[in-house]
């Protein structure tokens, strides 16, 4: 991620439309799209189940970090062993990602 650290090409807002739920989603972009990270922040003490995030250009994501994991002193109850995805717009290369968001936490997908 350091390659595009100070470049406008290294960051992209993905979802800022959920202010009422205090969920923010952004993408950190590397020079190789395979290195992109999707960061999802849930800034409330409420677990968000079946949370939908819409993104483009990448058809497979894997959870690589979850702040609710027991090794980070979380409950270990809210995690995404497999990330559910479906194509919603073939022409725009747009995908819907279905996630479980931990309370007051973050997850990172790669």
PyMOL commands that set and color helices and strands:
alter all, ss='L'
color gray80, all
select helices_A, chain A and resi 2-4+8-10+33-35+70-72
alter helices_A, ss='H'
color red, helices_A
select strands_A, chain A and resi 11-15+23-28+37-42+48-56+63-66+84-89+94-101+105-109
alter strands_A, ss='S'
color yellow, strands_A
deselect
rebuild
show_as cartoon
